[in-house]
């Protein structure tokens, strides 16, 4: 079992089972939420995710387009939230306590990456200018194949 928490520790969660692969999103919304060039996250099936504490301090923000951000009201860290299909959790990779036994499977929304974002190396995992179809996206994150 892998545990994770926000910066201040008020929100804690656990992820069980084999960790899925990560993706990095380079869209402008994810850059604003992370304050960085991309947002690294994984999609965890609901059955493999458990809140440990702090759900009462989680706040959320939704844009008119449907983008959502859940965050700790005490420290501002982005925190896990339910995906649109209500079957999985979006989990920010940087919240995991221990080194994760996983890897980045893809970069998405690279067409809208920041002008100062470095060029992705040729050896990088799959690169998508936009988000791939959801089924393909989940299949790539769950595959056992090494990139």
N, C-alpha and C positions, 0 to 999 in steps of 0.2 A: 504494500500500500504506500502511495506517495502522498505526502501532505503538502499543503500550501497555505499561504497567508498574505494578507495585505501588509503594507509597510509598518503600520503601528501594531499589528497583531490582533486587532479587534475582530476581523473577519478571518475565519479559518475553515478549511475544507479538506477533504480527502478524495483521492482518485484511486480506484482499485483496478486490478487486471493489467493487461499489457497496455502500455501507453501508446496512443495513436501518434502518427507523425504530425509534425508541426507545419504550419503555413505562415508566411509573412505577407501581410497586406500592406501595400504601398499607397493606398488611396488617401486623399486629403483628409477624410474624416478620421481614419485610423492614425494618421500622423498627428492630428490635433489631440486625439485622446491619449496617445502615448508620449507626445512631445519629442518624437524621434522620427527616423526615416521610415519606419514600418512598425507594425504591430505583430508580434509573434504569438501564435495561439494554437490550441488544439481543440478538436471537437470530441467530447467524451460522452458516450452513451449514458443516459439517465441512470441506468442500473449500476454504473460504475462510479457515480459521483455521490458524495454525501457532505452536507454542511456539518461542520463541527461546532461553530459558534458565530455569532455576529450578524445573522440575517436582519436583525432589527436596526442595525446601523447602515444598511445598504440603501443608497438613494439611486434614482435613475433619471436619465434624461433621454427623451425621444425627439428626433427631428421630424419634420413634416413628411419626409421621404421614407420614414420607417427605420432609419438607423437608430440604434439604441446604445446607451452607455450606462452600465451599472458601476457604482463606485462606492468606496467606503466614505461615509460622511465625516469621519474623523481625520483621515490622512489623504484622501483623494485618490488612492490607488484604484485602478480599474479592477473589478472583481468578476468572477464567473457569472454568466447569466444564461437563461434558457434560450435555445435556438428557436427560430421561427416555426419549425415543425413540432416543437414541444416534445421531442424525443431525445434531445442531447443538450449538453451544456457547452457553451463557448468558454474556454479556460485560458486566461493569459499565461503563457509559458513562464514568464519572469516571476510569477508568484510561487512556483514550486520551491520547496525548501532544499531539496537535494538535487544533485546533478541528475538530469533525466536521461534514461536510456532510450532515446529517440533521436530523430533527426528532422531537418527541414525537408519536406517533400515538394514544396512548391512556393513560388512567389506569385502573388496575384495583384492585379491593378498596376502593373509596372508601367503602363502607358501614362499613368497620372502620377508617377513618382516625382519627388521634389527634384528641382534642377541640380541641387547640390548632392543628391543621393548618388553614390559611386556606381560605376558600371558593374552589373552583375557578371560574375565570371562565367566563362563558357562551361565550366565543370559544375555550375550550379544545378540544382534540381529543376524540375519543370517550371517554365516561366510563362505566365499568362498576362496578356495586356489588360484583360478584364477578368471577371469571375467566371470560371468554367461552369457548365451546367452542374447543379447541385449533386446529382447522382454521381457524376464523374469526380467531382470534388471530394465527396465522402469516400469513394472507392480508392482514390489515390492516398488519402490520409490513413486508411485502414489496411493498405496493402502490406504484405510482408517483404516485398521486393525492395532491396536497397537501391537508393537513387544513384 
